[in-house]
Each structure stands twice: as C-alpha cells, then as structure tokens.
Amino acid sequence: MQNGSGPRKHTIAVLVENKFGVLSRVAGLFSARGYNIESLSVGETLDPSVSRMTIVVTGDEFVIEQVTKQLHKLIDVIKVSDLTDDDHVERELMLIRVNAEPQHREEILRTADIFRAKVVDVTPVSFTLEATGDEPKLEALVELLRPMGIQELVRTGKVAIARGPKTRARKAEAPKRARVSEDPKVIGFAD
C-alpha cells in the first residue's frame, strides 16, 4: 500500500556520536517495541567522531513516526532522516558463491557480466561473485544463478544517501590577512 496507511519498508538514516554502546541502544529501541530491523549498516562519516546508521524497518507511518521520535530522544543521536519518500540512492553489496560445473561456467560469467558483478575468487568447484546494486537487481541475479547451485550467499545492509545537496555548499573564504597597522609587532606605522 503506497497511500501511507499500510506497513511498508522505510529507510532511516541516523547520524550518531561514534561512541561505545550507541549501536546497542539504537537497536534496543527497535526491539523493545517489537519492531524487526530488516537491515542495519553502520560506518564512520567524514568526521571520525560521527557515524551514520542506515536502518531498514517495516512499519506504517504511525510506527515510523514513533520510532523517529524515540530516536531523537537518545542522547547520542545527532540527526534522524526518513529517506523513504525523499529522492535518494541506495545500494547493497552481495557476495555469492556458486557451483562452477564445467557446463555452467560460461553462463555464470555471462550472467556476472550482465549484472556488472566481479569474480573475486575461483576454485576448481566454485566461483565467488561480488555484486552491488539495489534490492531488485540483486534478487534478479540470485534467481538467475539459483539453477547453477548457490553454495553460500552473504549480503550487507543497505546504505542510502539523499540525492543532491541538502544545503547549499559554501565557498571557502580566503584567509583574512591582517593589515600592517593591526600587526602588534609593527610599532608606529601609520596607514
């Protein structure tokens, strides 16, 4: 249901202070209310004292609003953004090891090429592929490789970023040069 009333997946970006225990407090907030986190990805930002969490959770608008309000109350949380309805880019990484039977090798390599997946490991009996993309792309790759025999599959959580600048970028100002008359080392100089 896209009308905003029914449950759907939400992608929530949370900026937090990069401190011990913050991840468990944020995850605990969801579990204490009985909400399942479908995906959670955390990493440092440009500022090493700040981390960004990308959380995917299913819920209706009321649930997401309540969770967002509760997140704001946590002392280590800096900013919370629900990217679901904003224009954003999202990606996920997947490693998938498939059987490399001689009769399927060419097909596996063609499929990997079509999906821009990289072969990152080869053994006499398997290929390991690395693929990035949105959820539908990765699901389609899995379905095409399933008949070959998937040995193991590992996926990261989703990461997402809003498109375009949220704020206008400011130009760096040139450093202000002190006037000679303001220099305390110059005594008796007149402008």
SULGI-V16839 format. One record per residue. N is the residue number from 0. RES is the residue in one letter. PHI is phi in whole degrees, 0 to 359 (999 if undefined). Layout:
N_RES_PHI + N_RES_PHI
//
This chain:
0_M_999 + 1_Q_261 + 2_N_279 + 3_G_93 + 4_S_264 + 5_G_269 + 6_P_293 + 7_R_206 + 8_K_287 + 9_H_240 + 10_T_253 + 11_I_244 + 12_A_259 + 13_V_231 + 14_L_270 + 15_V_227 + 16_E_290 + 17_N_279 + 18_K_231 + 19_F_300 + 20_G_90 + 21_V_295 + 22_L_302 + 23_S_292 + 24_R_292 + 25_V_292 + 26_A_297 + 27_G_297 + 28_L_300 + 29_F_289 + 30_S_293 + 31_A_296 + 32_R_260 + 33_G_78 + 34_Y_259 + 35_N_270 + 36_I_277 + 37_E_280 + 38_S_206 + 39_L_215 + 40_S_229 + 41_V_225 + 42_G_196 + 43_E_293 + 44_T_260 + 45_L_301 + 46_D_267 + 47_P_297 + 48_S_272 + 49_V_235 + 50_S_246 + 51_R_238 + 52_M_255 + 53_T_246 + 54_I_243 + 55_V_249 + 56_V_219 + 57_T_261 + 58_G_182 + 59_D_276 + 60_E_301 + 61_F_296 + 62_V_299 + 63_I_296 + 64_E_297 + 65_Q_296 + 66_V_297 + 67_T_298 + 68_K_297 + 69_Q_294 + 70_L_298 + 71_H_299 + 72_K_283 + 73_L_291 + 74_I_294 + 75_D_272 + 76_V_274 + 77_I_265 + 78_K_206 + 79_V_235 + 80_S_226 + 81_D_268 + 82_L_276 + 83_T_310 + 84_D_263 + 85_D_273 + 86_D_288 + 87_H_213 + 88_V_247 + 89_E_227 + 90_R_216 + 91_E_219 + 92_L_251 + 93_M_225 + 94_L_249 + 95_I_223 + 96_R_258 + 97_V_239 + 98_N_298 + 99_A_247 + 100_E_298 + 101_P_308 + 102_Q_287 + 103_H_252 + 104_R_302 + 105_E_299 + 106_E_295 + 107_I_297 + 108_L_293 + 109_R_295 + 110_T_298 + 111_A_300 + 112_D_296 + 113_I_300 + 114_F_268 + 115_R_55 + 116_A_271 + 117_K_254 + 118_V_277 + 119_V_252 + 120_D_203 + 121_V_227 + 122_T_235 + 123_P_299 + 124_V_241 + 125_S_207 + 126_F_242 + 127_T_248 + 128_L_251 + 129_E_244 + 130_A_227 + 131_T_235 + 132_G_161 + 133_D_277 + 134_E_303 + 135_P_299 + 136_K_297 + 137_L_293 + 138_E_297 + 139_A_296 + 140_L_297 + 141_V_301 + 142_E_296 + 143_L_287 + 144_L_272 + 145_R_307 + 146_P_298 + 147_M_284 + 148_G_102 + 149_I_275 + 150_Q_275 + 151_E_202 + 152_L_220 + 153_V_227 + 154_R_233 + 155_T_276 + 156_G_283 + 157_K_287 + 158_V_242 + 159_A_216 + 160_I_215 + 161_A_293 + 162_R_282 + 163_G_69 + 164_P_287 + 165_K_282 + 166_T_230 + 167_R_290 + 168_A_292 + 169_R_264 + 170_K_285 + 171_A_290 + 172_E_280 + 173_A_294 + 174_P_299 + 175_K_284 + 176_R_269 + 177_A_290 + 178_R_287 + 179_V_304 + 180_S_290 + 181_E_268 + 182_D_283 + 183_P_294 + 184_K_279 + 185_V_262 + 186_I_250 + 187_G_79 + 188_F_269 + 189_A_250 + 190_D_284
//
